[in-house]
Amino acid sequence: MEMKQVCAGEKAAPYGDYVGRLLALRESQSEEASAADQLLMLRDAALARPNGIFLELGTWHGQATKVMLNALSGAPGKLVSVDIEDCRHAGEGPNWQFVQCDSKDATAIVAEAPVLAQGIDLVYVDGLHTVAQVHAEINAWFPYVKPGGQIVFDDVDPVPYMFGHRKDSARKEMTNRALGQLVSDLFYDNLDSLRMEMKMGSTGLAIWTKTSGLGAGLRPYQPLTAQRTNRALADLHDEVRGHTEYKHRDANGATMIPLER
């Protein structure tokens, strides 16, 4: 009886059939399960914030649009979707507004959707997949994100696109690796104002949680240094610096997280 009530509730909300298919797919023994899981994570985020303000950068056919609108049905929350193309038919309903604009132009978008100026609870970044565009988008929108708000980056896992894998695509492999590196570099540049999680598989998601205040921006981008691969030089470096074994201590020799006060 409980399952029937849940299903009835799902179908009463917009795009319930689509969400139902995703829920079934997530439980399947298939590679597509991780793709369904990614979309349903966005729905879960919307369900957890029924009064929330959501921003979608990149709309296309509206897969993410639909799952978030399904979650917001009957709630006062708002989803603003942005795309450079005309995607106004990707969704519908009182919780939704579409803005056709360059997704990094925050000033123009907020003028069309003033609700965003109140502070954003979740930003979903899935527009033009270049390092320059994503970097510009996140610099533009990060100050609008509330403390505890999340920024979710799609297409950060290169592995499904590597040679011999299901989605084998050299261009997508390189693109996703570059985007994942950008998001990781920015995280380490801003460790005091961010937490980060990764969901791998399908296209991959990187999830930031903002811990700094509304209006706070990101530090200037400082790419991480190149990876070290020469083991002989690595051993010499660690010996010279006295790092022959890992110690959970800071630069002054103090334990970083003391067990006792």
C-alpha positions in Angstrom: 0.0 0.0 0.0 2.8 2.4 0.9 4.5 1.9 -2.5 1.2 2.6 -4.4 0.9 5.9 -2.5 4.4 6.9 -3.4 3.9 6.1 -7.0 0.6 8.0 -7.1 2.4 11.0 -5.6 5.1 10.8 -8.2 2.7 10.8 -11.1 0.7 13.8 -9.6 3.8 15.9 -9.9 5.0 17.1 -13.4 7.4 14.7 -15.2 6.5 11.9 -12.8 6.8 9.2 -15.5 10.3 10.4 -16.3 11.3 10.4 -12.7 9.8 6.9 -12.2 11.9 5.6 -15.1 15.0 7.1 -13.5 14.2 5.6 -10.1 13.9 2.2 -11.7 17.1 2.6 -13.8 19.1 3.6 -10.7 18.3 0.2 -9.2 19.3 -1.7 -12.3 22.5 -3.6 -12.9 23.7 -1.4 -15.7 26.1 1.4 -16.5 23.2 3.7 -17.1 22.4 3.4 -13.3 25.0 6.0 -12.5 23.5 8.5 -15.1 20.1 8.1 -13.4 21.7 8.5 -10.0 23.3 11.9 -11.1 20.0 13.3 -12.2 18.2 12.0 -9.1 20.8 13.6 -6.9 19.6 17.0 -8.2 16.0 16.0 -7.5 17.0 15.0 -3.9 18.7 18.4 -3.5 15.5 20.2 -4.6 13.3 18.0 -2.3 15.6 18.9 0.6 15.1 22.6 -0.1 11.4 23.1 -1.0 11.8 26.9 -0.5 15.1 27.0 -2.3 16.2 29.0 -5.3 18.0 27.0 -8.0 20.0 28.0 -11.0 20.6 25.8 -14.0 23.4 26.9 -16.3 22.8 25.0 -19.6 19.4 23.6 -20.3 19.4 21.8 -23.7 16.6 19.1 -23.7 15.8 19.7 -20.0 16.7 16.4 -18.3 18.0 18.1 -15.2 15.2 20.8 -15.5 12.5 18.2 -15.3 13.8 16.3 -12.3 14.1 19.5 -10.3 10.7 20.8 -11.4 9.2 17.4 -10.3 10.7 17.9 -6.8 9.5 21.5 -6.6 5.9 20.7 -7.5 3.5 22.2 -4.9 6.4 24.0 -3.2 7.3 27.7 -3.2 10.9 27.1 -4.5 12.1 28.5 -7.9 14.2 27.1 -10.7 15.8 29.5 -13.1 17.3 27.8 -16.2 19.7 29.6 -18.5 20.9 28.8 -22.0 22.3 30.7 -25.0 19.9 28.8 -27.2 16.1 29.0 -27.0 15.2 26.2 -24.6 11.9 27.6 -23.3 10.1 24.4 -24.2 12.4 22.2 -22.0 10.1 22.7 -19.0 7.0 24.4 -17.7 5.2 25.3 -14.5 4.9 28.1 -11.9 8.2 27.1 -10.3 10.2 27.7 -13.5 11.7 30.6 -15.4 13.8 30.3 -18.5 16.3 33.0 -19.5 18.0 33.0 -22.9 21.4 34.5 -22.2 25.1 33.8 -22.0 25.3 31.9 -18.7 28.3 33.8 -17.4 26.5 37.2 -17.7 25.1 37.3 -14.1 24.1 40.9 -14.3 21.8 40.4 -17.3 20.3 37.2 -15.9 19.6 38.7 -12.5 17.9 41.6 -14.2 15.5 39.0 -15.9 15.2 36.9 -12.8 15.5 39.2 -9.7 14.8 36.3 -7.3 18.4 35.2 -7.8 19.6 38.3 -6.0 18.1 36.9 -2.8 20.7 34.2 -2.8 21.0 30.8 -4.5 20.7 27.4 -2.8 22.0 25.3 -5.7 23.8 26.0 -9.0 24.0 23.3 -11.6 26.8 23.9 -14.1 26.2 22.1 -17.4 26.6 24.6 -20.2 29.4 25.2 -22.7 32.1 22.7 -21.7 35.3 24.8 -21.9 37.6 25.7 -19.0 37.3 29.4 -19.8 33.5 29.3 -19.8 33.1 27.3 -16.6 35.7 29.4 -14.8 33.8 32.6 -15.9 30.5 31.1 -14.8 31.6 30.1 -11.4 33.4 33.5 -10.8 30.2 35.3 -11.8 27.8 33.2 -9.7 29.8 32.1 -6.6 29.0 35.4 -4.7 25.3 34.7 -5.2 25.4 31.3 -3.5 24.2 31.2 0.1 26.3 29.7 3.0 25.6 26.0 2.8 24.5 26.3 -0.8 25.9 23.9 -3.4 27.5 24.2 -6.8 27.2 21.0 -8.9 29.5 20.6 -11.9 28.6 18.0 -14.5 31.1 16.3 -16.9 34.2 16.0 -14.7 34.9 12.3 -15.0 37.1 11.4 -18.1 37.2 7.6 -17.5 33.9 6.7 -19.2 35.2 8.3 -22.4 38.6 6.7 -22.4 39.6 4.2 -25.1 37.7 0.9 -24.8 35.0 2.3 -22.5 31.3 2.6 -23.3 31.4 6.2 -24.4 34.8 6.1 -26.1 35.5 9.7 -27.2 38.9 11.3 -27.2 37.5 14.9 -27.3 35.2 14.3 -24.3 37.9 12.5 -22.4 40.2 15.5 -22.7 37.4 18.0 -22.0 36.2 16.2 -18.8 39.7 15.8 -17.5 40.4 19.6 -18.0 37.1 20.5 -16.3 37.7 18.2 -13.4 41.2 19.6 -13.0 39.8 23.2 -13.0 37.2 22.4 -10.3 39.8 20.6 -8.2 42.3 23.4 -8.5 39.8 26.0 -7.5 38.7 23.9 -4.5 42.3 23.8 -3.2 42.7 27.5 -3.8 39.6 28.1 -1.5 39.9 25.3 1.1 38.7 27.6 3.8 35.4 28.4 2.1 34.5 25.1 0.4 33.9 21.4 0.9 34.0 19.1 -2.1 32.6 15.6 -3.0 32.9 13.6 -6.3 30.4 11.3 -7.9 32.1 9.1 -10.5 30.6 7.2 -13.4 28.5 8.3 -16.3 29.7 11.9 -16.8 30.8 12.5 -13.2 29.7 15.2 -10.8 31.8 17.5 -8.6 29.8 19.0 -5.7 31.0 22.0 -3.8 29.3 23.2 -0.6 30.0 26.8 0.2 31.0 27.7 3.8 31.7 31.4 3.3 29.1 34.1 3.4 26.7 35.4 0.7 28.6 37.8 -1.4 32.0 36.2 -0.8 33.9 35.4 -4.0 36.6 33.0 -5.0 40.3 33.7 -4.9 42.2 34.2 -8.2 42.8 30.9 -9.9 46.2 29.3 -9.2 46.6 26.1 -11.1 48.2 23.3 -9.1 51.8 22.5 -9.8 52.5 19.7 -12.3 52.3 16.1 -11.0 55.5 14.6 -9.9 56.3 11.2 -11.5 60.1 10.7 -11.0 60.4 8.4 -7.9 64.1 9.0 -7.5 63.7 12.8 -7.4 60.7 12.3 -5.1 62.7 10.4 -2.6 65.5 13.0 -2.8 63.1 15.8 -2.3 61.5 14.2 0.7 64.8 13.4 2.3 66.1 16.9 1.9 62.9 18.3 3.4 62.7 15.8 6.2 59.5 14.2 4.8 60.7 10.6 4.8 57.4 9.6 6.5 54.0 11.2 6.7 53.4 13.2 9.9 50.0 14.7 10.6 51.5 18.0 11.6 51.5 21.6 10.4 54.5 23.7 9.2 55.3 24.6 12.9 55.4 21.0 14.0 52.1 21.2 15.9 49.5 18.4 15.5 46.9 19.8 13.1 43.9 18.2 14.9 45.0 17.7 18.5 43.3 14.8 20.3 43.3 16.7 23.6 43.1 20.3 24.5 
